Amino acid sequence: MAWELNYFKDERYIETIYTGIVEPLDLDAAFMGAYNMAKNYNTYKFLTDCTSLEGGHSVADLYHLISEHKDTMDRSYREALILPKMAASQTEVNFYETVCQNHGFKAKVFFNKEEALKWLLK
């Protein structure tokens, strides 16, 4: 599996860790898994660690992901994204941030986990 989900009880956020190639179906499964976990724990704070992401999906897949789910997403949705090491994948993560923001959701990219958590948990 190219992704993993974790829930942090004390800080009340969901972490998604992507590694390697993440195909569009994996992307959707991870997104829905994280979102369903958030509903179960009643938190809409997400930390998405893309440090080891190597691609496997397109910007169209990322746009479709948010566009398809935007009407069912909680408006308190907040996502901190840690940029991947690979430059090509950084462009995709930056695009995803813009798509989220254009649909009215709070999303922001960071270079490291510490800064991402600082923003997410404030």
Backbone atoms as SQL, in Angstrom:
CREATE TABLE atoms (id INTEGER PRIMARY KEY, chain TEXT, resi INTEGER, resn TEXT, atom TEXT, x REAL, y REAL, z REAL);
INSERT INTO atoms VALUES
  (1, 'A', 1, 'MET', 'N', 0.851, -1.179, 0.000),
  (2, 'A', 1, 'MET', 'CA', 0.000, 0.000, 0.000),
  (3, 'A', 1, 'MET', 'C', 0.893, 1.237, 0.000),
  (4, 'A', 2, 'ALA', 'N', 0.521, 2.232, -0.809),
  (5, 'A', 2, 'ALA', 'CA', 1.321, 3.439, -0.977),
  (6, 'A', 2, 'ALA', 'C', 0.938, 4.540, 0.012),
  (7, 'A', 3, 'TRP', 'N', 0.089, 4.223, 0.966),
  (8, 'A', 3, 'TRP', 'CA', -0.332, 5.217, 1.952),
  (9, 'A', 3, 'TRP', 'C', -0.661, 4.547, 3.280),
  (10, 'A', 4, 'GLU', 'N', -0.639, 5.358, 4.327),
  (11, 'A', 4, 'GLU', 'CA', -0.905, 4.873, 5.688),
  (12, 'A', 4, 'GLU', 'C', -1.646, 5.982, 6.434),
  (13, 'A', 5, 'LEU', 'N', -2.601, 5.596, 7.284),
  (14, 'A', 5, 'LEU', 'CA', -3.360, 6.555, 8.081),
  (15, 'A', 5, 'LEU', 'C', -3.077, 6.368, 9.561),
  (16, 'A', 6, 'ASN', 'N', -2.990, 7.474, 10.294),
  (17, 'A', 6, 'ASN', 'CA', -2.808, 7.458, 11.746),
  (18, 'A', 6, 'ASN', 'C', -3.690, 8.531, 12.367),
  (19, 'A', 7, 'TYR', 'N', -4.195, 8.241, 13.554),
  (20, 'A', 7, 'TYR', 'CA', -4.959, 9.240, 14.310),
  (21, 'A', 7, 'TYR', 'C', -4.178, 9.589, 15.568),
  (22, 'A', 8, 'PHE', 'N', -4.022, 10.890, 15.824),
  (23, 'A', 8, 'PHE', 'CA', -3.323, 11.366, 17.010),
  (24, 'A', 8, 'PHE', 'C', -4.357, 11.933, 17.974),
  (25, 'A', 9, 'LYS', 'N', -4.648, 11.146, 18.979),
  (26, 'A', 9, 'LYS', 'CA', -5.739, 11.431, 19.914),
  (27, 'A', 9, 'LYS', 'C', -5.539, 12.736, 20.680),
  (28, 'A', 10, 'ASP', 'N', -4.357, 12.947, 21.236),
  (29, 'A', 10, 'ASP', 'CA', -4.124, 14.131, 22.067),
  (30, 'A', 10, 'ASP', 'C', -4.250, 15.431, 21.276),
  (31, 'A', 11, 'GLU', 'N', -3.707, 15.451, 20.058),
  (32, 'A', 11, 'GLU', 'CA', -3.750, 16.659, 19.239),
  (33, 'A', 11, 'GLU', 'C', -4.970, 16.701, 18.326),
  (34, 'A', 12, 'ARG', 'N', -5.670, 15.563, 18.215),
  (35, 'A', 12, 'ARG', 'CA', -6.898, 15.432, 17.430),
  (36, 'A', 12, 'ARG', 'C', -6.703, 15.775, 15.946),
  (37, 'A', 13, 'TYR', 'N', -5.803, 15.025, 15.298),
  (38, 'A', 13, 'TYR', 'CA', -5.657, 15.185, 13.858),
  (39, 'A', 13, 'TYR', 'C', -5.394, 13.831, 13.212),
  (40, 'A', 14, 'ILE', 'N', -5.661, 13.777, 11.913),
  (41, 'A', 14, 'ILE', 'CA', -5.439, 12.585, 11.099),
  (42, 'A', 14, 'ILE', 'C', -4.180, 12.818, 10.268),
  (43, 'A', 15, 'GLU', 'N', -3.304, 11.822, 10.244),
  (44, 'A', 15, 'GLU', 'CA', -2.093, 11.901, 9.428),
  (45, 'A', 15, 'GLU', 'C', -2.189, 10.873, 8.301),
  (46, 'A', 16, 'THR', 'N', -1.923, 11.336, 7.087),
  (47, 'A', 16, 'THR', 'CA', -1.792, 10.450, 5.936),
  (48, 'A', 16, 'THR', 'C', -0.347, 10.525, 5.478),
  (49, 'A', 17, 'ILE', 'N', 0.279, 9.361, 5.327),
  (50, 'A', 17, 'ILE', 'CA', 1.662, 9.306, 4.841),
  (51, 'A', 17, 'ILE', 'C', 1.640, 8.602, 3.488),
  (52, 'A', 18, 'TYR', 'N', 2.103, 9.309, 2.460),
  (53, 'A', 18, 'TYR', 'CA', 2.211, 8.735, 1.117),
  (54, 'A', 18, 'TYR', 'C', 3.659, 8.337, 0.859),
  (55, 'A', 19, 'THR', 'N', 3.847, 7.157, 0.252),
  (56, 'A', 19, 'THR', 'CA', 5.187, 6.712, -0.120),
  (57, 'A', 19, 'THR', 'C', 5.168, 6.137, -1.526),
  (58, 'A', 20, 'GLY', 'N', 6.203, 6.456, -2.286),
  (59, 'A', 20, 'GLY', 'CA', 6.355, 5.892, -3.619),
  (60, 'A', 20, 'GLY', 'C', 5.310, 6.388, -4.599),
  (61, 'A', 21, 'ILE', 'N', 4.920, 5.481, -5.477),
  (62, 'A', 21, 'ILE', 'CA', 3.941, 5.777, -6.523),
  (63, 'A', 21, 'ILE', 'C', 2.531, 5.640, -5.950),
  (64, 'A', 22, 'VAL', 'N', 1.740, 6.686, -6.090),
  (65, 'A', 22, 'VAL', 'CA', 0.354, 6.680, -5.605),
  (66, 'A', 22, 'VAL', 'C', -0.554, 6.841, -6.818),
  (67, 'A', 23, 'GLU', 'N', -1.182, 5.743, -7.208),
  (68, 'A', 23, 'GLU', 'CA', -2.094, 5.736, -8.349),
  (69, 'A', 23, 'GLU', 'C', -3.394, 6.464, -7.986),
  (70, 'A', 24, 'PRO', 'N', -4.164, 6.902, -8.979),
  (71, 'A', 24, 'PRO', 'CA', -5.419, 7.615, -8.698),
  (72, 'A', 24, 'PRO', 'C', -6.380, 6.858, -7.767),
  (73, 'A', 25, 'LEU', 'N', -6.508, 5.556, -7.920),
  (74, 'A', 25, 'LEU', 'CA', -7.401, 4.796, -7.047),
  (75, 'A', 25, 'LEU', 'C', -6.884, 4.782, -5.605),
  (76, 'A', 26, 'ASP', 'N', -5.570, 4.725, -5.434),
  (77, 'A', 26, 'ASP', 'CA', -4.969, 4.802, -4.093),
  (78, 'A', 26, 'ASP', 'C', -5.208, 6.178, -3.480),
  (79, 'A', 27, 'LEU', 'N', -5.086, 7.197, -4.301),
  (80, 'A', 27, 'LEU', 'CA', -5.299, 8.570, -3.848),
  (81, 'A', 27, 'LEU', 'C', -6.723, 8.732, -3.307),
  (82, 'A', 28, 'ASP', 'N', -7.689, 8.237, -4.052),
  (83, 'A', 28, 'ASP', 'CA', -9.081, 8.325, -3.629),
  (84, 'A', 28, 'ASP', 'C', -9.337, 7.496, -2.369),
  (85, 'A', 29, 'ALA', 'N', -8.761, 6.302, -2.316),
  (86, 'A', 29, 'ALA', 'CA', -8.946, 5.431, -1.145),
  (87, 'A', 29, 'ALA', 'C', -8.348, 6.074, 0.112),
  (88, 'A', 30, 'ALA', 'N', -7.181, 6.678, -0.019),
  (89, 'A', 30, 'ALA', 'CA', -6.541, 7.340, 1.123),
  (90, 'A', 30, 'ALA', 'C', -7.363, 8.540, 1.569),
  (91, 'A', 31, 'PHE', 'N', -7.827, 9.336, 0.606),
  (92, 'A', 31, 'PHE', 'CA', -8.636, 10.514, 0.924),
  (93, 'A', 31, 'PHE', 'C', -9.911, 10.106, 1.656),
  (94, 'A', 32, 'MET', 'N', -10.614, 9.120, 1.129),
  (95, 'A', 32, 'MET', 'CA', -11.867, 8.684, 1.755),
  (96, 'A', 32, 'MET', 'C', -11.603, 8.012, 3.098),
  (97, 'A', 33, 'GLY', 'N', -10.523, 7.263, 3.211),
  (98, 'A', 33, 'GLY', 'CA', -10.169, 6.640, 4.484),
  (99, 'A', 33, 'GLY', 'C', -9.904, 7.690, 5.549),
  (100, 'A', 34, 'ALA', 'N', -9.145, 8.719, 5.193),
  (101, 'A', 34, 'ALA', 'CA', -8.841, 9.793, 6.141),
  (102, 'A', 34, 'ALA', 'C', -10.106, 10.567, 6.496),
  (103, 'A', 35, 'TYR', 'N', -10.928, 10.837, 5.499),
  (104, 'A', 35, 'TYR', 'CA', -12.136, 11.613, 5.762),
  (105, 'A', 35, 'TYR', 'C', -13.128, 10.834, 6.632),
  (106, 'A', 36, 'ASN', 'N', -13.267, 9.550, 6.372),
  (107, 'A', 36, 'ASN', 'CA', -14.152, 8.723, 7.211),
  (108, 'A', 36, 'ASN', 'C', -13.613, 8.613, 8.635),
  (109, 'A', 37, 'MET', 'N', -12.305, 8.506, 8.778),
  (110, 'A', 37, 'MET', 'CA', -11.694, 8.474, 10.107),
  (111, 'A', 37, 'MET', 'C', -11.970, 9.790, 10.825),
  (112, 'A', 38, 'ALA', 'N', -11.880, 10.896, 10.110),
  (113, 'A', 38, 'ALA', 'CA', -12.139, 12.211, 10.692),
  (114, 'A', 38, 'ALA', 'C', -13.578, 12.318, 11.188),
  (115, 'A', 39, 'LYS', 'N', -14.516, 11.798, 10.411),
  (116, 'A', 39, 'LYS', 'CA', -15.922, 11.822, 10.837),
  (117, 'A', 39, 'LYS', 'C', -16.103, 10.998, 12.105),
  (118, 'A', 40, 'ASN', 'N', -15.453, 9.848, 12.170),
  (119, 'A', 40, 'ASN', 'CA', -15.558, 8.987, 13.355),
  (120, 'A', 40, 'ASN', 'C', -15.007, 9.659, 14.601),
  (121, 'A', 41, 'TYR', 'N', -13.925, 10.428, 14.452),
  (122, 'A', 41, 'TYR', 'CA', -13.287, 11.084, 15.594),
  (123, 'A', 41, 'TYR', 'C', -13.714, 12.548, 15.754),
  (124, 'A', 42, 'ASN', 'N', -14.574, 13.010, 14.852),
  (125, 'A', 42, 'ASN', 'CA', -15.088, 14.378, 14.890),
  (126, 'A', 42, 'ASN', 'C', -13.964, 15.420, 14.903),
  (127, 'A', 43, 'THR', 'N', -13.057, 15.269, 13.970),
  (128, 'A', 43, 'THR', 'CA', -11.996, 16.251, 13.766),
  (129, 'A', 43, 'THR', 'C', -11.768, 16.395, 12.270),
  (130, 'A', 44, 'TYR', 'N', -11.489, 17.597, 11.825),
  (131, 'A', 44, 'TYR', 'CA', -11.257, 17.823, 10.402),
  (132, 'A', 44, 'TYR', 'C', -9.914, 18.498, 10.179),
  (133, 'A', 45, 'LYS', 'N', -8.936, 18.081, 10.978),
  (134, 'A', 45, 'LYS', 'CA', -7.555, 18.536, 10.834),
  (135, 'A', 45, 'LYS', 'C', -6.737, 17.382, 10.266),
  (136, 'A', 46, 'PHE', 'N', -6.037, 17.670, 9.173),
  (137, 'A', 46, 'PHE', 'CA', -5.288, 16.635, 8.463),
  (138, 'A', 46, 'PHE', 'C', -3.844, 17.071, 8.253),
  (139, 'A', 47, 'LEU', 'N', -2.932, 16.166, 8.540),
  (140, 'A', 47, 'LEU', 'CA', -1.528, 16.347, 8.204),
  (141, 'A', 47, 'LEU', 'C', -1.229, 15.338, 7.107),
  (142, 'A', 48, 'THR', 'N', -0.815, 15.826, 5.961),
  (143, 'A', 48, 'THR', 'CA', -0.530, 14.950, 4.832),
  (144, 'A', 48, 'THR', 'C', 0.960, 15.006, 4.535),
  (145, 'A', 49, 'ASP', 'N', 1.640, 13.899, 4.818),
  (146, 'A', 49, 'ASP', 'CA', 3.086, 13.819, 4.648),
  (147, 'A', 49, 'ASP', 'C', 3.400, 13.235, 3.275),
  (148, 'A', 50, 'CYS', 'N', 3.861, 14.098, 2.381),
  (149, 'A', 50, 'CYS', 'CA', 4.184, 13.689, 1.010),
  (150, 'A', 50, 'CYS', 'C', 5.695, 13.583, 0.797),
  (151, 'A', 51, 'THR', 'N', 6.461, 13.578, 1.877),
  (152, 'A', 51, 'THR', 'CA', 7.918, 13.583, 1.789),
  (153, 'A', 51, 'THR', 'C', 8.449, 12.513, 0.839),
  (154, 'A', 52, 'SER', 'N', 7.883, 11.308, 0.897),
  (155, 'A', 52, 'SER', 'CA', 8.382, 10.193, 0.084),
  (156, 'A', 52, 'SER', 'C', 7.510, 9.902, -1.135),
  (157, 'A', 53, 'LEU', 'N', 6.606, 10.817, -1.466),
  (158, 'A', 53, 'LEU', 'CA', 5.742, 10.664, -2.638),
  (159, 'A', 53, 'LEU', 'C', 6.566, 10.785, -3.912),
  (160, 'A', 54, 'GLU', 'N', 6.303, 9.884, -4.865),
  (161, 'A', 54, 'GLU', 'CA', 7.038, 9.899, -6.133),
  (162, 'A', 54, 'GLU', 'C', 6.131, 10.076, -7.337),
  (163, 'A', 55, 'GLY', 'N', 4.887, 10.420, -7.131),
  (164, 'A', 55, 'GLY', 'CA', 3.974, 10.637, -8.254),
  (165, 'A', 55, 'GLY', 'C', 3.041, 9.464, -8.461),
  (166, 'A', 56, 'GLY', 'N', 2.641, 9.258, -9.731),
  (167, 'A', 56, 'GLY', 'CA', 1.741, 8.167, -10.074),
  (168, 'A', 56, 'GLY', 'C', 0.343, 8.647, -10.429),
  (169, 'A', 57, 'HIS', 'N', 0.083, 9.927, -10.241),
  (170, 'A', 57, 'HIS', 'CA', -1.213, 10.508, -10.545),
  (171, 'A', 57, 'HIS', 'C', -0.969, 11.877, -11.204),
  (172, 'A', 58, 'SER', 'N', -2.009, 12.436, -11.771),
  (173, 'A', 58, 'SER', 'CA', -1.874, 13.706, -12.485),
  (174, 'A', 58, 'SER', 'C', -2.533, 14.843, -11.714),
  (175, 'A', 59, 'VAL', 'N', -2.307, 16.065, -12.173),
  (176, 'A', 59, 'VAL', 'CA', -2.986, 17.200, -11.565),
  (177, 'A', 59, 'VAL', 'C', -4.488, 17.103, -11.806),
  (178, 'A', 60, 'ALA', 'N', -4.890, 16.513, -12.911),
  (179, 'A', 60, 'ALA', 'CA', -6.318, 16.299, -13.172),
  (180, 'A', 60, 'ALA', 'C', -6.923, 15.379, -12.110),
  (181, 'A', 61, 'ASP', 'N', -6.176, 14.350, -11.697),
  (182, 'A', 61, 'ASP', 'CA', -6.646, 13.454, -10.629),
  (183, 'A', 61, 'ASP', 'C', -6.832, 14.226, -9.324),
  (184, 'A', 62, 'LEU', 'N', -5.913, 15.122, -9.022),
  (185, 'A', 62, 'LEU', 'CA', -5.991, 15.915, -7.794),
  (186, 'A', 62, 'LEU', 'C', -7.179, 16.870, -7.838),
  (187, 'A', 63, 'TYR', 'N', -7.380, 17.511, -8.984),
  (188, 'A', 63, 'TYR', 'CA', -8.525, 18.404, -9.142),
  (189, 'A', 63, 'TYR', 'C', -9.831, 17.623, -8.979),
  (190, 'A', 64, 'HIS', 'N', -9.907, 16.494, -9.621),
  (191, 'A', 64, 'HIS', 'CA', -11.109, 15.657, -9.557),
  (192, 'A', 64, 'HIS', 'C', -11.388, 15.202, -8.127),
  (193, 'A', 65, 'LEU', 'N', -10.351, 14.890, -7.374),
  (194, 'A', 65, 'LEU', 'CA', -10.500, 14.415, -5.999),
  (195, 'A', 65, 'LEU', 'C', -11.279, 15.427, -5.149),
  (196, 'A', 66, 'ILE', 'N', -10.875, 16.675, -5.197),
  (197, 'A', 66, 'ILE', 'CA', -11.547, 17.705, -4.402),
  (198, 'A', 66, 'ILE', 'C', -12.897, 18.065, -5.021),
  (199, 'A', 67, 'SER', 'N', -12.944, 18.215, -6.317),
  (200, 'A', 67, 'SER', 'CA', -14.195, 18.585, -6.977),
  (201, 'A', 67, 'SER', 'C', -15.300, 17.566, -6.722),
  (202, 'A', 68, 'GLU', 'N', -14.935, 16.301, -6.729),
  (203, 'A', 68, 'GLU', 'CA', -15.917, 15.234, -6.537),
  (204, 'A', 68, 'GLU', 'C', -16.461, 15.193, -5.109),
  (205, 'A', 69, 'HIS', 'N', -15.644, 15.554, -4.131),
  (206, 'A', 69, 'HIS', 'CA', -16.033, 15.411, -2.726),
  (207, 'A', 69, 'HIS', 'C', -16.370, 16.738, -2.027),
  (208, 'A', 70, 'LYS', 'N', -16.218, 17.860, -2.710),
  (209, 'A', 70, 'LYS', 'CA', -16.354, 19.170, -2.057),
  (210, 'A', 70, 'LYS', 'C', -17.702, 19.390, -1.383),
  (211, 'A', 71, 'ASP', 'N', -18.772, 18.862, -1.948),
  (212, 'A', 71, 'ASP', 'CA', -20.101, 19.104, -1.382),
  (213, 'A', 71, 'ASP', 'C', -20.371, 18.311, -0.111),
  (214, 'A', 72, 'THR', 'N', -19.593, 17.252, 0.121),
  (215, 'A', 72, 'THR', 'CA', -19.791, 16.448, 1.330),
  (216, 'A', 72, 'THR', 'C', -18.739, 16.721, 2.396),
  (217, 'A', 73, 'MET', 'N', -17.752, 17.563, 2.056),
  (218, 'A', 73, 'MET', 'CA', -16.672, 17.860, 2.998),
  (219, 'A', 73, 'MET', 'C', -17.109, 18.904, 4.014),
  (220, 'A', 74, 'ASP', 'N', -16.696, 18.722, 5.247),
  (221, 'A', 74, 'ASP', 'CA', -16.982, 19.665, 6.316),
  (222, 'A', 74, 'ASP', 'C', -16.209, 20.963, 6.052),
  (223, 'A', 75, 'ARG', 'N', -16.842, 22.090, 6.245),
  (224, 'A', 75, 'ARG', 'CA', -16.213, 23.384, 5.958),
  (225, 'A', 75, 'ARG', 'C', -15.102, 23.752, 6.943),
  (226, 'A', 76, 'SER', 'N', -14.978, 23.006, 8.041),
  (227, 'A', 76, 'SER', 'CA', -13.868, 23.272, 8.964),
  (228, 'A', 76, 'SER', 'C', -12.605, 22.500, 8.557),
  (229, 'A', 77, 'TYR', 'N', -12.650, 21.834, 7.400),
  (230, 'A', 77, 'TYR', 'CA', -11.528, 21.077, 6.847),
  (231, 'A', 77, 'TYR', 'C', -10.273, 21.949, 6.821),
  (232, 'A', 78, 'ARG', 'N', -9.188, 21.403, 7.362),
  (233, 'A', 78, 'ARG', 'CA', -7.909, 22.114, 7.423),
  (234, 'A', 78, 'ARG', 'C', -6.813, 21.080, 7.162),
  (235, 'A', 79, 'GLU', 'N', -5.963, 21.339, 6.172),
  (236, 'A', 79, 'GLU', 'CA', -4.945, 20.358, 5.798),
  (237, 'A', 79, 'GLU', 'C', -3.581, 21.010, 5.648),
  (238, 'A', 80, 'ALA', 'N', -2.607, 20.464, 6.389),
  (239, 'A', 80, 'ALA', 'CA', -1.210, 20.865, 6.273),
  (240, 'A', 80, 'ALA', 'C', -0.506, 19.798, 5.439),
  (241, 'A', 81, 'LEU', 'N', 0.157, 20.221, 4.388),
  (242, 'A', 81, 'LEU', 'CA', 0.816, 19.307, 3.446),
  (243, 'A', 81, 'LEU', 'C', 2.325, 19.484, 3.518),
  (244, 'A', 82, 'ILE', 'N', 3.029, 18.386, 3.724),
  (245, 'A', 82, 'ILE', 'CA', 4.493, 18.434, 3.731),
  (246, 'A', 82, 'ILE', 'C', 4.970, 18.078, 2.324),
  (247, 'A', 83, 'LEU', 'N', 5.736, 18.973, 1.732),
  (248, 'A', 83, 'LEU', 'CA', 6.179, 18.799, 0.352),
  (249, 'A', 83, 'LEU', 'C', 7.077, 17.577, 0.172),
  (250, 'A', 84, 'PRO', 'N', 6.954, 16.924, -0.985),
  (251, 'A', 84, 'PRO', 'CA', 7.840, 15.797, -1.281),
  (252, 'A', 84, 'PRO', 'C', 9.256, 16.269, -1.610),
  (253, 'A', 85, 'LYS', 'N', 10.187, 15.340, -1.527),
  (254, 'A', 85, 'LYS', 'CA', 11.578, 15.647, -1.861),
  (255, 'A', 85, 'LYS', 'C', 11.750, 15.826, -3.367),
  (256, 'A', 86, 'MET', 'N', 10.973, 15.081, -4.166),
  (257, 'A', 86, 'MET', 'CA', 11.071, 15.149, -5.626),
  (258, 'A', 86, 'MET', 'C', 10.421, 16.428, -6.143),
  (259, 'A', 87, 'ALA', 'N', 11.169, 17.205, -6.925),
  (260, 'A', 87, 'ALA', 'CA', 10.676, 18.496, -7.428),
  (261, 'A', 87, 'ALA', 'C', 9.408, 18.348, -8.266),
  (262, 'A', 88, 'ALA', 'N', 9.347, 17.329, -9.108),
  (263, 'A', 88, 'ALA', 'CA', 8.165, 17.139, -9.963),
  (264, 'A', 88, 'ALA', 'C', 6.905, 16.925, -9.126),
  (265, 'A', 89, 'SER', 'N', 7.020, 16.198, -8.046),
  (266, 'A', 89, 'SER', 'CA', 5.872, 15.954, -7.180),
  (267, 'A', 89, 'SER', 'C', 5.511, 17.185, -6.355),
  (268, 'A', 90, 'GLN', 'N', 6.474, 18.075, -6.113),
  (269, 'A', 90, 'GLN', 'CA', 6.186, 19.308, -5.376),
  (270, 'A', 90, 'GLN', 'C', 5.172, 20.162, -6.133),
  (271, 'A', 91, 'THR', 'N', 5.293, 20.186, -7.456),
  (272, 'A', 91, 'THR', 'CA', 4.356, 20.947, -8.285),
  (273, 'A', 91, 'THR', 'C', 2.940, 20.431, -8.102),
  (274, 'A', 92, 'GLU', 'N', 2.778, 19.121, -8.027),
  (275, 'A', 92, 'GLU', 'CA', 1.456, 18.528, -7.848),
  (276, 'A', 92, 'GLU', 'C', 0.869, 18.884, -6.481),
  (277, 'A', 93, 'VAL', 'N', 1.692, 18.856, -5.453),
  (278, 'A', 93, 'VAL', 'CA', 1.211, 19.183, -4.106),
  (279, 'A', 93, 'VAL', 'C', 0.827, 20.664, -4.029),
  (280, 'A', 94, 'ASN', 'N', 1.616, 21.525, -4.645),
  (281, 'A', 94, 'ASN', 'CA', 1.262, 22.945, -4.691),
  (282, 'A', 94, 'ASN', 'C', -0.055, 23.157, -5.443),
  (283, 'A', 95, 'PHE', 'N', -0.261, 22.423, -6.511),
  (284, 'A', 95, 'PHE', 'CA', -1.511, 22.507, -7.263),
  (285, 'A', 95, 'PHE', 'C', -2.686, 22.072, -6.393),
  (286, 'A', 96, 'TYR', 'N', -2.518, 20.970, -5.659),
  (287, 'A', 96, 'TYR', 'CA', -3.576, 20.477, -4.768),
  (288, 'A', 96, 'TYR', 'C', -3.940, 21.535, -3.726),
  (289, 'A', 97, 'GLU', 'N', -2.936, 22.200, -3.163),
  (290, 'A', 97, 'GLU', 'CA', -3.174, 23.278, -2.197),
  (291, 'A', 97, 'GLU', 'C', -4.073, 24.346, -2.821),
  (292, 'A', 98, 'THR', 'N', -3.768, 24.748, -4.041),
  (293, 'A', 98, 'THR', 'CA', -4.545, 25.775, -4.737),
  (294, 'A', 98, 'THR', 'C', -5.974, 25.311, -4.992),
  (295, 'A', 99, 'VAL', 'N', -6.139, 24.073, -5.410),
  (296, 'A', 99, 'VAL', 'CA', -7.485, 23.528, -5.651),
  (297, 'A', 99, 'VAL', 'C', -8.303, 23.566, -4.367),
  (298, 'A', 100, 'CYS', 'N', -7.712, 23.137, -3.269),
  (299, 'A', 100, 'CYS', 'CA', -8.420, 23.173, -1.975),
  (300, 'A', 100, 'CYS', 'C', -8.844, 24.592, -1.640),
  (301, 'A', 101, 'GLN', 'N', -7.924, 25.529, -1.762),
  (302, 'A', 101, 'GLN', 'CA', -8.215, 26.923, -1.431),
  (303, 'A', 101, 'GLN', 'C', -9.286, 27.502, -2.350),
  (304, 'A', 102, 'ASN', 'N', -9.229, 27.164, -3.625),
  (305, 'A', 102, 'ASN', 'CA', -10.224, 27.661, -4.574),
  (306, 'A', 102, 'ASN', 'C', -11.625, 27.114, -4.298),
  (307, 'A', 103, 'HIS', 'N', -11.696, 25.996, -3.602),
  (308, 'A', 103, 'HIS', 'CA', -12.991, 25.417, -3.229),
  (309, 'A', 103, 'HIS', 'C', -13.394, 25.798, -1.801),
  (310, 'A', 104, 'GLY', 'N', -12.650, 26.709, -1.190),
  (311, 'A', 104, 'GLY', 'CA', -13.017, 27.239, 0.119),
  (312, 'A', 104, 'GLY', 'C', -12.492, 26.472, 1.316),
  (313, 'A', 105, 'PHE', 'N', -11.504, 25.599, 1.093),
  (314, 'A', 105, 'PHE', 'CA', -10.932, 24.820, 2.189),
  (315, 'A', 105, 'PHE', 'C', -9.552, 25.365, 2.552),
  (316, 'A', 106, 'LYS', 'N', -9.198, 25.254, 3.827),
  (317, 'A', 106, 'LYS', 'CA', -7.892, 25.729, 4.297),
  (318, 'A', 106, 'LYS', 'C', -6.856, 24.634, 4.059),
  (319, 'A', 107, 'ALA', 'N', -5.872, 24.959, 3.252),
  (320, 'A', 107, 'ALA', 'CA', -4.771, 24.034, 2.976),
  (321, 'A', 107, 'ALA', 'C', -3.505, 24.864, 2.795),
  (322, 'A', 108, 'LYS', 'N', -2.396, 24.307, 3.259),
  (323, 'A', 108, 'LYS', 'CA', -1.124, 25.043, 3.168),
  (324, 'A', 108, 'LYS', 'C', 0.022, 24.040, 3.079),
  (325, 'A', 109, 'VAL', 'N', 1.006, 24.352, 2.236),
  (326, 'A', 109, 'VAL', 'CA', 2.170, 23.479, 2.086),
  (327, 'A', 109, 'VAL', 'C', 3.318, 23.954, 2.979),
  (328, 'A', 110, 'PHE', 'N', 4.121, 22.980, 3.404),
  (329, 'A', 110, 'PHE', 'CA', 5.266, 23.240, 4.285),
  (330, 'A', 110, 'PHE', 'C', 6.428, 22.353, 3.856),
  (331, 'A', 111, 'PHE', 'N', 7.638, 22.757, 4.263),
  (332, 'A', 111, 'PHE', 'CA', 8.834, 21.981, 3.960),
  (333, 'A', 111, 'PHE', 'C', 9.149, 20.950, 5.036),
  (334, 'A', 112, 'ASN', 'N', 8.554, 21.117, 6.242),
  (335, 'A', 112, 'ASN', 'CA', 8.856, 20.161, 7.312),
  (336, 'A', 112, 'ASN', 'C', 7.627, 19.951, 8.206),
  (337, 'A', 113, 'LYS', 'N', 7.672, 18.867, 8.943),
  (338, 'A', 113, 'LYS', 'CA', 6.553, 18.466, 9.789),
  (339, 'A', 113, 'LYS', 'C', 6.326, 19.432, 10.944),
  (340, 'A', 114, 'GLU', 'N', 7.382, 19.958, 11.524),
  (341, 'A', 114, 'GLU', 'CA', 7.250, 20.847, 12.669),
  (342, 'A', 114, 'GLU', 'C', 6.435, 22.084, 12.322),
  (343, 'A', 115, 'GLU', 'N', 6.769, 22.724, 11.213),
  (344, 'A', 115, 'GLU', 'CA', 6.030, 23.921, 10.780),
  (345, 'A', 115, 'GLU', 'C', 4.597, 23.573, 10.392),
  (346, 'A', 116, 'ALA', 'N', 4.432, 22.432, 9.757),
  (347, 'A', 116, 'ALA', 'CA', 3.087, 21.995, 9.346),
  (348, 'A', 116, 'ALA', 'C', 2.188, 21.798, 10.562),
  (349, 'A', 117, 'LEU', 'N', 2.715, 21.133, 11.584),
  (350, 'A', 117, 'LEU', 'CA', 1.929, 20.897, 12.800),
  (351, 'A', 117, 'LEU', 'C', 1.652, 22.202, 13.550),
  (352, 'A', 118, 'LYS', 'N', 2.604, 23.073, 13.573),
  (353, 'A', 118, 'LYS', 'CA', 2.429, 24.364, 14.247),
  (354, 'A', 118, 'LYS', 'C', 1.225, 25.108, 13.644),
  (355, 'A', 119, 'TRP', 'N', 1.142, 25.135, 12.324),
  (356, 'A', 119, 'TRP', 'CA', 0.029, 25.800, 11.641),
  (357, 'A', 119, 'TRP', 'C', -1.291, 25.023, 11.849),
  (358, 'A', 120, 'LEU', 'N', -1.216, 23.712, 11.699),
  (359, 'A', 120, 'LEU', 'CA', -2.417, 22.875, 11.781),
  (360, 'A', 120, 'LEU', 'C', -3.088, 22.949, 13.138),
  (361, 'A', 121, 'LEU', 'N', -2.293, 22.981, 14.183),
  (362, 'A', 121, 'LEU', 'CA', -2.838, 22.884, 15.545),
  (363, 'A', 121, 'LEU', 'C', -3.111, 24.219, 16.213),
  (364, 'A', 122, 'LYS', 'N', -2.840, 25.319, 15.516),
  (365, 'A', 122, 'LYS', 'CA', -3.083, 26.624, 16.154),
  (366, 'A', 122, 'LYS', 'C', -4.563, 26.977, 16.155);
